[in-house]
Each structure stands twice: as C-alpha cells, then as structure tokens.
C-alpha cells in the first residue's frame, strides 16, 4: 500500500489516505467535494476520466489532479473508487493493469457485484461494494455498503469514512441485500419525485395554480421528511398526530388505504429488486 499524505489536526498529524477515482462524473465529484469539505487535502485526491470536459470541470471546482487514462503512476493509492457506469466497469477493470500494491477498491456502480469485480481482478479480495443515491450530490445521500467475506475491519472503517462524506451509510451482512437497498434508497428518490408530481397535479386539479401547487408540494415533502428525520418517534405516530378522526386527513388516507398503498409500494420495490438482480447477472457476464 502507498504512503498517505499527512494532514495537520491541531498538535497532531493525521494521515489522509490517497484516493484515486476512476471516473469523474457526478458521484465521484460529490464524494471528492464531501471529503474536501471534511478536511481532506485536494492533493490527496485524483481522478481518471477519458473525458477532457469532465476532467476540466472537476479540476476547476475542486483542484484535484486529473488524468486521461490509468497507468502505474496514477493508480498508486491507498483507495481506488470505481465510479464509472456499470456497463463500462469491465473495461475499466481491464485497463487497470498498472495496479500497485493492494489498495482498497470501492465500487459505487449500481448492479456490478463485488464477486464479479474480484473475479475480473484474478481473485482480488479488498473490495467494498456500495449503493449510493442521487441526494449524495447535496450531501444528503443514503448509501448501503457490503464487503466481500473475510474483509478487514479497517477497510470497513475506511469505506464508511469516505461514503459518509455525502450522507448516511448502512452496512448489510450479505451483498445480495444490496438489491433491496437499490429498490428502497437507490431508486427511492424517483418515488419521492413521482409523489411530488402527483401532489402538484392534485393541487392543480383542485384549482390551485401550477406554481402554488409545486411550492406547497415541495415544501410539504421537505418539511415532513425533516420532521420525521429529527423525531425519535416512528412515522406511524407522526401520521396519527395529524390525522383527526373524521377529519380531512383521515378522508384522504382512507382513499389511499382503499387502493392498498403499502401493497403498491411493496410490489414496486419488489420489481426494482428483481431488476437489480437481473442487471447483476447481465453486468457480471
């Protein structure tokens, strides 16, 4: 493993891992930005991307070093974050002939299994697979993490410290559970966006303007989610508190229950989980 760059912290010197991002897209940029905001020196980070536009953008915004292609010099790191599109992952792995030492590999690509990464790398084992979601771009992400069996506890801490720079993290015991994580939080922002659309359309159908409906829907969703996040009580209790017997909220919820909202969400997430499993099979070939 390569030596880490030191970071001053009061009277002490704390080593900062050298991290290389293979791919310089939105998620890589969010992670680098989050790490820098937490005190990582830009000099400890670098990104590899064939797109000159992507390299220029991430260098201008964050000041990190960028490279067009991987080689023995720019792969010399403590951690390599694989942040390419899943359909390009096998090619990206094939281009990493210059891998130095035994860095921790962290994948943020949806659908690509750690076992397949290991197989493509000749049995390499220091791998953590993650499933972040798009709110990570604002530091509000939810990420599931899974480590190959027999992995080191230090690798877990290191991976967690990197992914927590963009939000909350949760470990799963078995990599197969990341398909459920994908169905819940990975695809979840789209469910929320669709709910915002539906509430906006509902407000317009009841006579409000498009702007009025959108603002009220957005702020209601944001406020309710923030309230739930800051409360120690379950969402069911919070729901009951705004549901007076025989009132307007009760009337609306009765319609949702008559349409089996919980069953609909379970079925939708099951479809997402199934598709995640299928994509894992496809990408792993």
N, C-alpha and C positions, 0 to 999 in steps of 0.2 A: 504494500500500500504506500502511496505517496505521502510525503510530509505535509502537514496542514500549515496554513498561514496563521500567524498569531493575531489575535485581536485584543487590544488593551481593554481592561474592565476594572476601573479603579486602580488598586495597587497590584492587581493580578493580571496575568496574561492567559487568556482563554483561547485555545486553538480553534480556528474556524475550518471546517472541512472544505477541501477544494471540490467544487461540484461542477460537473460538465453536463449541460443539457443538450441532448441530441434532438434537435427540433427547437425552433424559436418562435412558435406560434403563441396564441393567446394564453394557454395554460402554462406554458413554460415562462412566459413573460409575467404572469400573475405570481407564480412561485418565486421567481427571482426578485420581483418587486417586494413581495412579502418578506423574504429573507433579508433584503437590504434594509427594509423598514425596521426589522428586528435587530439590526446591527451588523449583519454580515457585510464585510468589505466587498465592493464590486470586484476587486482584484481576485477574490476567491471564487468567482463565478465566471463561467464562459458558456457560449452557445455555439452549436454547429448546425448550420442550415444551408441548403443549396440556394435558397432564395436571397439574392442581394437586397431586395426590398425588406425582407424580414430582418436580416442582419443589421441593416442600417437603422431600422426602427428601434430595435431592442438596444442597440449601442447608444443611440441618441437619447433614449429615455432613461436608461439605467447605467450606462457607462461600462458595461461588461465587455470583455473581449469576445470576438466572434470569428468563426472560421467557416469556410465553404464546404469542407469535407473532413471526415475523421482521419486522423493518422496517429502514429505512435506518440507524437509530442502533445497533441491536444486531448488525447484520451488518458493522459497521466493524471489521475484524480483519485480522491477518496470515495466519491459517489458519482455515478453516472445515471442521470434521469432520462429515461426513454420517453420522449414526448412527441413522437411522430404519429401520424394517423395509423390506425390499426392495419389497414391494408398495405401500408408501407413498412411495417415493422420487420418483416422477414428480410427485406432488402437492407434495412438499416443495420440489422444484426450482422448480415453478411459482409457489410462494409467495415465492421469493427475488428479487422484483423490485427490492428495495432494495439489491442487492449493490453494495458500494462498492469502487472500485479493482479490483485484480486479485489477490485473496488466493489462496493455495494451497488447493485443495479436496482433502480426503482422504476417501474413502469406505470405511466399514467394513461395508457392506451386502453380504451374500452374493448372488452371481448378477447384480448390476447392473454392466454393463460400462462402463468409463471412456469408451469411444467413444460410448455412448448418453447418458451424462451430458453429454459435450461437445456432442452434437447438440441435446439439450434446452436447453442454455445458449447456443445460437447459435454453436457452434464454439469455445467456451472451451477452452483448452489446458492450463492449470496444474492438472492433475488427477493424483492418485496413487490407485490403487485397491488396497485391502488385503483380505486374508482372514485375520482372527484366529481363535482358537478359545477355547472357554469357560475353560480354565485361566488365561486372562488375568485372570480375576476374582481370582485369587490371586497375580498377578504371575509366573505360570509359563507364559505363553502361547507359542505358536509362530505367527508371522504371515508370510504371503507378501505381497510388495509388487510392484506393476507400475506403471510410469509411462508416460503417453502418449508416443509417439515424439517426439523433439526436445525433451524436457523438460530443465529446468535441473538441473545437478549440485547446486546449493544446495537445490533443492526435495527432492532425494533425501535429503540430509543432514537436512533439517528433518523430513521424514516419518519417517525412520528414528529420529530422536531422540524423536519422540512415541510411535511404536508400541513402541519398545524399553523404554518405561517399564513395560510389562506383560509383558515376556519377550523371547525371542529372535526375530530377524527374518531373513528371507532374501529377496533380490531375484530375480525371474525376468526373463528377457530379453524375453519376449513375454507380453502379457496373457492369451492363450489358455492359458498354462501354469498360471494360477490355478485352472483347472478341476481340474488334477491336484493342486494344493495343497489344494483343497477336499476332494478324495477322500482325501488322506492325513492331513493335520493338522486340517482343518476338521471333517470327520466322525470323525476318528480317536478322540477321547475316547469316543465311543459304542462303538467296537470294544473299547476297553480296559474300559469298564464291562461290556460283554457278557462279556468274558473273566473278569472278577471274578465275575459272576453264575454262569458255568459252573463255575469252580473252587469256588465256595461250594456249589453244588448237588452237585458231585462229592464234596466232603468229607462232606456230609450223607449221600449215598448209601453212603459207606464207614463210616458210624457215628458221625461227629462231630456235635456239636450245631450249630444254625444260628449261634449266636454264635461258637463256636470256629472254624467254617469261614470265616465272614465275616472275623474278625480275621486269621486266618492268610493268607487270600487277599489281603486288602488290604495287609498288611504285606509279604508276599512280592512283590507287584506294585510297591509303593513302593520297597522295598529293591533289587530287581533293576534298576528303571529308574534309580535314583540311582547304583548301581554302574556301570551302562553309561554314564551321563552323565559320570561322573567318571573313567572309564578312557580311555586312549588307544588301547585295543585294540578291534577290531570285535566286535560282538555274537556273531559265529560263534565267535571264540576263547573268549569268556567262556562260551558254551554248552558248548564242548568240555571246558572245565576242570571242569564239574560233571557231566560225562557219562562215568562209568567204563564200560569195556567189560563187557558182561554184567550191568550194574547196574540199579537201579530206574529211574533217569532214562532210560537207554537203552531200557528196555522201554516207557516212556511215549512217548518221542519216536518210536519205531518205529510206534506206533499212529497218531500224528499224520502221519507221512510216508506211511503207507499210505492215509490219507484225503486226501493231497495238500494239506496246509495252505497251502503257498505259492501253489499254484494257486487255492485258495479265496479267499485274501486278494486276489490279483491280480484275480480275477473280480469280487469285491465292490467293489473300488476302481474298476474299470472301469465298473461300474454307477453308482457315485456320480459319476464324472467325466461320464458321459453325461447323467445327470440335471442336473448343474450346467450343462452346455452347453444343455440344453433350457430350463432356467429363465432363462438369459441371453437366449435368444430370446424367451421369454414376457414377461419384465420390460422388454425393450427395445422392445416394440411401441408 
